[in-house]
Amino acid sequence: MGEFGGYAIPAGTNWLPPLYLLHRHPGFWSEPERFLPERFAPGREGARARFAHMPFAAGPRHCVGESLALYEMLMHLYKLARHYHLRHVPDQPLELEAQLNLRTRHPLHMKLERR
Ligand code: HEM
């Protein structure tokens, strides 16, 4: 039996911190709902609590695919954005779903237009 924040956690329990809430917690982030990519600019790491941002979890069981995932995302964006404008096709309601990671509830269709 373990304990977290006053709650007893039986051995063998699958437990994941609510990353969606953590990443929007006003105690850790100013203007948490705003899209401010400069929060993640190099050198800004020290401006926030150490574990305030952990999309790949943390500790000995953190995501083994983290480097691959970051590289893949960078490459997809780089390869696509160089050649195409991406336009959202609003044929589905745009709703977010917080699972292990944050995703859209419905498919997010995009139209590619060559630059
Ligand atoms: C954006 C992409 C990804 C995100 C946000 C993500 C996130 C996470 C998180 C939060 C965990 C911890 C789960 C837990 O504690 O129960 C995890 C574990 C894991 N991830 Fe990822 N992941 C991503 C991509 C990948 C990729 C590309 C791979 C493999 C090629 C991968 C392989 C794994 C494995 C094997 C674990 C379990 C590690 C362990 O239990 O020791 N992930 N991931």
Backbone and ligand atoms as CSV (ligand in chain L), in Angstrom:
chain,resi,resn,atom,element,x,y,z
A,1,MET,N,N,0.852,-1.200,0.000
A,1,MET,CA,C,0.000,0.000,0.000
A,1,MET,C,C,0.884,1.246,0.000
A,2,GLY,N,N,0.641,2.158,-0.969
A,2,GLY,CA,C,1.355,3.435,-1.001
A,2,GLY,C,C,0.412,4.572,-0.650
A,3,GLU,N,N,0.910,5.761,-0.730
A,3,GLU,CA,C,0.091,6.921,-0.376
A,3,GLU,C,C,0.474,8.081,-1.287
A,4,PHE,N,N,-0.503,8.811,-1.774
A,4,PHE,CA,C,-0.221,9.999,-2.580
A,4,PHE,C,C,-1.241,11.071,-2.245
A,5,GLY,N,N,-0.747,12.212,-1.783
A,5,GLY,CA,C,-1.627,13.335,-1.455
A,5,GLY,C,C,-2.716,12.960,-0.467
A,6,GLY,N,N,-2.395,12.029,0.455
A,6,GLY,CA,C,-3.378,11.646,1.470
A,6,GLY,C,C,-4.277,10.489,1.037
A,7,TYR,N,N,-4.143,10.033,-0.216
A,7,TYR,CA,C,-4.958,8.904,-0.681
A,7,TYR,C,C,-4.147,7.613,-0.621
A,8,ALA,N,N,-4.769,6.560,-0.131
A,8,ALA,CA,C,-4.099,5.258,-0.078
A,8,ALA,C,C,-4.157,4.635,-1.465
A,9,ILE,N,N,-3.011,4.135,-1.947
A,9,ILE,CA,C,-2.955,3.502,-3.276
A,9,ILE,C,C,-2.547,2.043,-3.069
A,10,PRO,N,N,-3.460,1.086,-3.305
A,10,PRO,CA,C,-3.103,-0.324,-3.115
A,10,PRO,C,C,-1.997,-0.759,-4.082
A,11,ALA,N,N,-1.154,-1.681,-3.647
A,11,ALA,CA,C,-0.084,-2.198,-4.499
A,11,ALA,C,C,-0.686,-2.738,-5.790
A,12,GLY,N,N,-0.001,-2.530,-6.905
A,12,GLY,CA,C,-0.460,-3.070,-8.188
A,12,GLY,C,C,-1.427,-2.157,-8.916
A,13,THR,N,N,-1.781,-1.024,-8.317
A,13,THR,CA,C,-2.715,-0.100,-8.976
A,13,THR,C,C,-2.038,0.571,-10.168
A,14,ASN,N,N,-2.749,0.652,-11.292
A,14,ASN,CA,C,-2.262,1.446,-12.420
A,14,ASN,C,C,-2.620,2.894,-12.137
A,15,TRP,N,N,-1.628,3.741,-12.110
A,15,TRP,CA,C,-1.867,5.128,-11.740
A,15,TRP,C,C,-1.063,6.047,-12.646
A,16,LEU,N,N,-1.731,7.031,-13.203
A,16,LEU,CA,C,-1.037,8.008,-14.040
A,16,LEU,C,C,-1.468,9.396,-13.593
A,17,PRO,N,N,-0.516,10.304,-13.361
A,17,PRO,CA,C,-0.934,11.653,-12.963
A,17,PRO,C,C,-1.805,12.270,-14.061
A,18,PRO,N,N,-2.804,13.067,-13.693
A,18,PRO,CA,C,-3.656,13.692,-14.711
A,18,PRO,C,C,-2.879,14.786,-15.455
A,19,LEU,N,N,-2.206,14.372,-16.532
A,19,LEU,CA,C,-1.290,15.287,-17.228
A,19,LEU,C,C,-2.013,16.486,-17.820
A,20,TYR,N,N,-3.255,16.275,-18.263
A,20,TYR,CA,C,-4.025,17.385,-18.830
A,20,TYR,C,C,-4.163,18.505,-17.788
A,21,LEU,N,N,-4.522,18.116,-16.569
A,21,LEU,CA,C,-4.697,19.117,-15.499
A,21,LEU,C,C,-3.358,19.725,-15.099
A,22,LEU,N,N,-2.347,18.869,-14.978
A,22,LEU,CA,C,-1.016,19.357,-14.603
A,22,LEU,C,C,-0.536,20.423,-15.590
A,23,HIS,N,N,-0.760,20.161,-16.892
A,23,HIS,CA,C,-0.255,21.074,-17.925
A,23,HIS,C,C,-1.092,22.344,-18.056
A,24,ARG,N,N,-2.198,22.407,-17.306
A,24,ARG,CA,C,-3.021,23.626,-17.309
A,24,ARG,C,C,-3.208,24.183,-15.902
A,25,HIS,N,N,-2.396,23.735,-14.987
A,25,HIS,CA,C,-2.566,24.141,-13.597
A,25,HIS,C,C,-2.098,25.587,-13.403
A,26,PRO,N,N,-3.021,26.481,-12.964
A,26,PRO,CA,C,-2.623,27.892,-12.836
A,26,PRO,C,C,-1.540,28.112,-11.784
A,27,GLY,N,N,-1.329,27.128,-10.909
A,27,GLY,CA,C,-0.255,27.246,-9.918
A,27,GLY,C,C,1.126,27.088,-10.557
A,28,PHE,N,N,1.159,26.456,-11.758
A,28,PHE,CA,C,2.445,26.218,-12.426
A,28,PHE,C,C,2.621,27.053,-13.687
A,29,TRP,N,N,1.490,27.475,-14.284
A,29,TRP,CA,C,1.541,28.144,-15.590
A,29,TRP,C,C,0.785,29.461,-15.533
A,30,SER,N,N,1.377,30.498,-16.116
A,30,SER,CA,C,0.603,31.727,-16.263
A,30,SER,C,C,-0.183,31.609,-17.565
A,31,GLU,N,N,-1.396,32.100,-17.572
A,31,GLU,CA,C,-2.298,32.017,-18.732
A,31,GLU,C,C,-2.309,30.595,-19.309
A,32,PRO,N,N,-2.670,29.607,-18.482
A,32,PRO,CA,C,-2.520,28.209,-18.907
A,32,PRO,C,C,-3.306,27.828,-20.154
A,33,GLU,N,N,-4.387,28.530,-20.464
A,33,GLU,CA,C,-5.187,28.152,-21.641
A,33,GLU,C,C,-4.687,28.792,-22.931
A,34,ARG,N,N,-3.702,29.683,-22.825
A,34,ARG,CA,C,-3.232,30.355,-24.045
A,34,ARG,C,C,-2.150,29.562,-24.752
A,35,PHE,N,N,-2.186,29.598,-26.076
A,35,PHE,CA,C,-1.150,28.941,-26.876
A,35,PHE,C,C,0.062,29.871,-26.930
A,36,LEU,N,N,1.044,29.585,-26.123
A,36,LEU,CA,C,2.240,30.430,-26.043
A,36,LEU,C,C,3.477,29.543,-26.201
A,37,PRO,N,N,3.802,29.176,-27.431
A,37,PRO,CA,C,4.924,28.240,-27.623
A,37,PRO,C,C,6.236,28.766,-27.067
A,38,GLU,N,N,6.352,30.088,-26.910
A,38,GLU,CA,C,7.612,30.632,-26.375
A,38,GLU,C,C,7.872,30.189,-24.938
A,39,ARG,N,N,6.834,29.630,-24.278
A,39,ARG,CA,C,7.076,29.052,-22.947
A,39,ARG,C,C,8.189,28.000,-23.007
A,40,PHE,N,N,8.280,27.350,-24.176
A,40,PHE,CA,C,9.204,26.217,-24.308
A,40,PHE,C,C,10.493,26.599,-25.043
A,41,ALA,N,N,10.724,27.888,-25.178
A,41,ALA,CA,C,11.949,28.340,-25.854
A,41,ALA,C,C,13.163,27.860,-25.055
A,42,PRO,N,N,14.269,27.583,-25.759
A,42,PRO,CA,C,15.475,27.146,-25.049
A,42,PRO,C,C,15.837,28.142,-23.957
A,43,GLY,N,N,16.221,27.603,-22.810
A,43,GLY,CA,C,16.623,28.463,-21.701
A,43,GLY,C,C,15.493,28.798,-20.746
A,44,ARG,N,N,14.211,28.443,-21.117
A,44,ARG,CA,C,13.083,28.785,-20.245
A,44,ARG,C,C,12.757,27.668,-19.249
A,45,GLU,N,N,13.478,26.540,-19.335
A,45,GLU,CA,C,13.149,25.390,-18.483
A,45,GLU,C,C,13.143,25.767,-17.000
A,46,GLY,N,N,14.102,26.622,-16.616
A,46,GLY,CA,C,14.237,27.000,-15.215
A,46,GLY,C,C,13.091,27.864,-14.713
A,47,ALA,N,N,12.252,28.368,-15.637
A,47,ALA,CA,C,11.172,29.285,-15.242
A,47,ALA,C,C,9.961,28.533,-14.686
A,48,ARG,N,N,9.980,27.210,-14.721
A,48,ARG,CA,C,8.830,26.452,-14.205
A,48,ARG,C,C,9.302,25.335,-13.275
A,49,ALA,N,N,8.333,24.804,-12.517
A,49,ALA,CA,C,8.650,23.707,-11.601
A,49,ALA,C,C,9.151,22.506,-12.415
A,50,ARG,N,N,10.032,21.728,-11.841
A,50,ARG,CA,C,10.723,20.659,-12.574
A,50,ARG,C,C,9.763,19.671,-13.240
A,51,PHE,N,N,8.695,19.288,-12.528
A,51,PHE,CA,C,7.790,18.281,-13.089
A,51,PHE,C,C,6.450,18.876,-13.524
A,52,ALA,N,N,6.444,20.187,-13.809
A,52,ALA,CA,C,5.196,20.821,-14.256
A,52,ALA,C,C,4.865,20.421,-15.689
A,53,HIS,N,N,5.879,20.001,-16.442
A,53,HIS,CA,C,5.654,19.599,-17.828
A,53,HIS,C,C,6.248,18.214,-18.040
A,54,MET,N,N,5.394,17.213,-18.147
A,54,MET,CA,C,5.924,15.861,-18.353
A,54,MET,C,C,4.980,15.044,-19.234
A,55,PRO,N,N,4.856,15.448,-20.512
A,55,PRO,CA,C,3.966,14.721,-21.422
A,55,PRO,C,C,4.389,13.268,-21.622
A,56,PHE,N,N,5.649,12.958,-21.339
A,56,PHE,CA,C,6.132,11.585,-21.508
A,56,PHE,C,C,6.321,10.910,-20.148
A,57,ALA,N,N,5.640,11.451,-19.126
A,57,ALA,CA,C,5.768,10.985,-17.747
A,57,ALA,C,C,7.193,11.250,-17.245
A,58,ALA,N,N,7.552,10.669,-16.135
A,58,ALA,CA,C,8.868,10.941,-15.547
A,58,ALA,C,C,9.272,9.749,-14.694
A,59,GLY,N,N,10.545,9.682,-14.372
A,59,GLY,CA,C,11.008,8.597,-13.514
A,59,GLY,C,C,11.406,7.375,-14.313
A,60,PRO,N,N,11.677,6.276,-13.614
A,60,PRO,CA,C,12.239,5.087,-14.281
A,60,PRO,C,C,11.307,4.471,-15.324
A,61,ARG,N,N,9.972,4.701,-15.247
A,61,ARG,CA,C,9.051,4.106,-16.241
A,61,ARG,C,C,8.542,5.156,-17.211
A,62,HIS,N,N,9.304,6.217,-17.417
A,62,HIS,CA,C,8.835,7.230,-18.357
A,62,HIS,C,C,8.952,6.679,-19.777
A,63,CYS,N,N,8.339,7.371,-20.719
A,63,CYS,CA,C,8.222,6.864,-22.089
A,63,CYS,C,C,9.578,6.571,-22.727
A,64,VAL,N,N,9.764,5.324,-23.186
A,64,VAL,CA,C,11.036,4.985,-23.834
A,64,VAL,C,C,11.083,5.553,-25.255
A,65,GLY,N,N,9.911,5.935,-25.786
A,65,GLY,CA,C,9.869,6.436,-27.170
A,65,GLY,C,C,9.967,7.949,-27.257
A,66,GLU,N,N,10.281,8.618,-26.154
A,66,GLU,CA,C,10.245,10.088,-26.138
A,66,GLU,C,C,11.093,10.715,-27.253
A,67,SER,N,N,12.358,10.327,-27.354
A,67,SER,CA,C,13.230,10.960,-28.357
A,67,SER,C,C,12.722,10.671,-29.760
A,68,LEU,N,N,12.297,9.409,-30.001
A,68,LEU,CA,C,11.785,9.053,-31.321
A,68,LEU,C,C,10.537,9.873,-31.637
A,69,ALA,N,N,9.621,9.986,-30.654
A,69,ALA,CA,C,8.365,10.711,-30.880
A,69,ALA,C,C,8.643,12.183,-31.192
A,70,LEU,N,N,9.547,12.805,-30.437
A,70,LEU,CA,C,9.861,14.220,-30.668
A,70,LEU,C,C,10.489,14.405,-32.048
A,71,TYR,N,N,11.372,13.480,-32.411
A,71,TYR,CA,C,12.045,13.566,-33.708
A,71,TYR,C,C,11.036,13.376,-34.847
A,72,GLU,N,N,10.149,12.378,-34.671
A,72,GLU,CA,C,9.125,12.110,-35.691
A,72,GLU,C,C,8.240,13.341,-35.913
A,73,MET,N,N,7.783,13.957,-34.799
A,73,MET,CA,C,6.899,15.115,-34.909
A,73,MET,C,C,7.597,16.257,-35.628
A,74,LEU,N,N,8.866,16.457,-35.255
A,74,LEU,CA,C,9.641,17.538,-35.868
A,74,LEU,C,C,9.782,17.286,-37.370
A,75,MET,N,N,10.083,16.046,-37.731
A,75,MET,CA,C,10.295,15.702,-39.132
A,75,MET,C,C,9.002,15.816,-39.939
A,76,HIS,N,N,7.884,15.347,-39.364
A,76,HIS,CA,C,6.604,15.444,-40.071
A,76,HIS,C,C,6.291,16.899,-40.371
A,77,LEU,N,N,6.431,17.731,-39.349
A,77,LEU,CA,C,6.115,19.150,-39.490
A,77,LEU,C,C,7.054,19.806,-40.502
A,78,TYR,N,N,8.326,19.501,-40.364
A,78,TYR,CA,C,9.335,20.116,-41.218
A,78,TYR,C,C,9.116,19.726,-42.683
A,79,LYS,N,N,8.887,18.417,-42.905
A,79,LYS,CA,C,8.720,17.940,-44.280
A,79,LYS,C,C,7.430,18.482,-44.890
A,80,LEU,N,N,6.345,18.488,-44.089
A,80,LEU,CA,C,5.052,18.949,-44.616
A,80,LEU,C,C,5.021,20.465,-44.779
A,81,ALA,N,N,5.377,21.180,-43.708
A,81,ALA,CA,C,5.188,22.631,-43.691
A,81,ALA,C,C,6.071,23.331,-44.726
A,82,ARG,N,N,7.151,22.685,-45.107
A,82,ARG,CA,C,8.011,23.281,-46.134
A,82,ARG,C,C,7.313,23.336,-47.479
A,83,HIS,N,N,6.463,22.340,-47.742
A,83,HIS,CA,C,5.887,22.213,-49.078
A,83,HIS,C,C,4.395,22.533,-49.151
A,84,TYR,N,N,3.722,22.497,-47.990
A,84,TYR,CA,C,2.264,22.663,-48.006
A,84,TYR,C,C,1.783,23.633,-46.939
A,85,HIS,N,N,0.694,24.325,-47.261
A,85,HIS,CA,C,-0.104,25.019,-46.248
A,85,HIS,C,C,-1.117,24.007,-45.751
A,86,LEU,N,N,-1.327,23.923,-44.454
A,86,LEU,CA,C,-2.341,23.012,-43.924
A,86,LEU,C,C,-3.557,23.820,-43.495
A,87,ARG,N,N,-4.707,23.455,-44.047
A,87,ARG,CA,C,-5.940,24.157,-43.688
A,87,ARG,C,C,-6.917,23.180,-43.044
A,88,HIS,N,N,-7.456,23.577,-41.900
A,88,HIS,CA,C,-8.408,22.725,-41.203
A,88,HIS,C,C,-9.720,22.670,-41.980
A,89,VAL,N,N,-10.231,21.471,-42.203
A,89,VAL,CA,C,-11.544,21.304,-42.849
A,89,VAL,C,C,-12.547,21.094,-41.712
A,90,PRO,N,N,-13.415,22.066,-41.448
A,90,PRO,CA,C,-14.281,21.978,-40.255
A,90,PRO,C,C,-15.510,21.103,-40.473
A,91,ASP,N,N,-15.298,19.840,-40.828
A,91,ASP,CA,C,-16.422,18.939,-41.091
A,91,ASP,C,C,-16.807,18.124,-39.853
A,92,GLN,N,N,-16.065,18.279,-38.777
A,92,GLN,CA,C,-16.339,17.544,-37.532
A,92,GLN,C,C,-16.215,18.533,-36.380
A,93,PRO,N,N,-16.970,18.336,-35.288
A,93,PRO,CA,C,-16.772,19.230,-34.150
A,93,PRO,C,C,-15.354,19.080,-33.586
A,94,LEU,N,N,-14.759,20.196,-33.243
A,94,LEU,CA,C,-13.385,20.160,-32.735
A,94,LEU,C,C,-13.431,20.032,-31.209
A,95,GLU,N,N,-13.265,18.794,-30.728
A,95,GLU,CA,C,-13.314,18.554,-29.280
A,95,GLU,C,C,-12.062,17.802,-28.868
A,96,LEU,N,N,-11.533,18.156,-27.721
A,96,LEU,CA,C,-10.328,17.484,-27.230
A,96,LEU,C,C,-10.710,16.336,-26.311
A,97,GLU,N,N,-9.849,15.336,-26.265
A,97,GLU,CA,C,-10.072,14.185,-25.393
A,97,GLU,C,C,-8.758,13.893,-24.680
A,98,ALA,N,N,-8.765,14.013,-23.362
A,98,ALA,CA,C,-7.537,13.771,-22.612
A,98,ALA,C,C,-7.462,12.287,-22.262
A,99,GLN,N,N,-6.631,11.559,-22.982
A,99,GLN,CA,C,-6.353,10.153,-22.658
A,99,GLN,C,C,-4.940,10.111,-22.073
A,100,LEU,N,N,-4.172,9.085,-22.385
A,100,LEU,CA,C,-2.771,9.076,-21.952
A,100,LEU,C,C,-2.087,10.327,-22.502
A,101,ASN,N,N,-2.403,10.641,-23.758
A,101,ASN,CA,C,-1.975,11.929,-24.299
A,101,ASN,C,C,-3.227,12.666,-24.795
A,102,LEU,N,N,-3.036,13.918,-25.168
A,102,LEU,CA,C,-4.181,14.738,-25.561
A,102,LEU,C,C,-4.442,14.543,-27.046
A,103,ARG,N,N,-5.690,14.230,-27.375
A,103,ARG,CA,C,-6.007,13.989,-28.782
A,103,ARG,C,C,-7.358,14.605,-29.122
A,104,THR,N,N,-7.702,14.579,-30.411
A,104,THR,CA,C,-9.020,15.073,-30.801
A,104,THR,C,C,-10.016,13.914,-30.713
A,105,ARG,N,N,-11.231,14.227,-30.278
A,105,ARG,CA,C,-12.250,13.184,-30.134
A,105,ARG,C,C,-12.668,12.624,-31.498
A,106,HIS,N,N,-12.701,13.503,-32.495
A,106,HIS,CA,C,-13.082,13.108,-33.857
A,106,HIS,C,C,-11.880,13.324,-34.773
A,107,PRO,N,N,-11.891,12.652,-35.939
A,107,PRO,CA,C,-10.757,12.862,-36.853
A,107,PRO,C,C,-10.605,14.339,-37.206
A,108,LEU,N,N,-9.375,14.753,-37.334
A,108,LEU,CA,C,-9.083,16.152,-37.652
A,108,LEU,C,C,-8.638,16.188,-39.116
A,109,HIS,N,N,-9.564,16.550,-39.997
A,109,HIS,CA,C,-9.238,16.544,-41.420
A,109,HIS,C,C,-8.563,17.852,-41.830
A,110,MET,N,N,-7.522,17.706,-42.612
A,110,MET,CA,C,-6.779,18.876,-43.080
A,110,MET,C,C,-6.695,18.826,-44.597
A,111,LYS,N,N,-6.690,19.999,-45.206
A,111,LYS,CA,C,-6.496,20.083,-46.654
A,111,LYS,C,C,-5.084,20.609,-46.897
A,112,LEU,N,N,-4.364,19.943,-47.755
A,112,LEU,CA,C,-3.004,20.366,-48.055
A,112,LEU,C,C,-2.987,21.170,-49.351
A,113,GLU,N,N,-2.431,22.346,-49.301
A,113,GLU,CA,C,-2.284,23.162,-50.508
A,113,GLU,C,C,-0.800,23.398,-50.728
A,114,ARG,N,N,-0.364,23.076,-51.921
A,114,ARG,CA,C,1.069,23.224,-52.210
A,114,ARG,C,C,1.461,24.705,-52.098
A,115,ARG,N,N,2.600,24.964,-51.479
A,115,ARG,CA,C,3.070,26.358,-51.334
A,115,ARG,C,C,3.517,26.908,-52.664
L,1,HEM,C1,C,3.656,11.913,-28.639
L,1,HEM,C2,C,4.013,10.655,-28.475
L,1,HEM,C3,C,4.076,9.947,-27.145
L,1,HEM,C4,C,3.614,10.327,-25.913
L,1,HEM,C5,C,2.904,11.635,-25.509
L,1,HEM,C6,C,3.927,9.235,-24.990
L,1,HEM,C7,C,3.640,9.250,-23.636
L,1,HEM,C8,C,3.928,8.224,-22.761
L,1,HEM,C9,C,3.633,8.223,-21.340
L,1,HEM,C10,C,2.943,9.371,-20.582
L,1,HEM,C11,C,4.068,7.051,-20.823
L,1,HEM,C12,C,3.999,6.576,-19.351
L,1,HEM,C13,C,2.787,5.702,-19.160
L,1,HEM,C14,C,2.699,5.210,-17.734
L,1,HEM,O1,O,3.401,5.684,-16.834
L,1,HEM,O2,O,1.887,4.307,-17.519
L,1,HEM,C15,C,4.636,6.292,-21.916
L,1,HEM,C16,C,5.185,5.038,-21.780
L,1,HEM,C17,C,5.697,4.298,-22.821
L,1,HEM,N1,N,5.856,4.711,-24.130
L,1,HEM,FE1,FE,5.276,6.495,-24.888
L,1,HEM,N2,N,4.568,8.237,-25.683
L,1,HEM,C18,C,4.692,8.629,-26.989
L,1,HEM,C19,C,5.315,7.931,-28.012
L,1,HEM,C20,C,5.900,6.703,-27.886
L,1,HEM,C21,C,6.621,5.992,-28.938
L,1,HEM,C22,C,6.863,6.556,-30.355
L,1,HEM,C23,C,7.008,4.801,-28.419
L,1,HEM,C24,C,7.787,3.657,-29.042
L,1,HEM,C25,C,8.305,3.691,-30.264
L,1,HEM,C26,C,6.560,4.749,-27.033
L,1,HEM,C27,C,6.761,3.700,-26.181
L,1,HEM,C28,C,6.426,3.685,-24.840
L,1,HEM,C29,C,6.652,2.547,-23.952
L,1,HEM,C30,C,7.259,1.184,-24.339
L,1,HEM,C31,C,6.207,2.935,-22.687
L,1,HEM,C32,C,6.241,2.109,-21.390
L,1,HEM,C33,C,7.543,2.364,-20.676
L,1,HEM,C34,C,7.617,1.589,-19.359
L,1,HEM,O3,O,6.587,1.230,-18.805
L,1,HEM,O4,O,8.748,1.344,-18.880
L,1,HEM,N3,N,5.898,5.922,-26.743
L,1,HEM,N4,N,4.552,7.030,-23.080
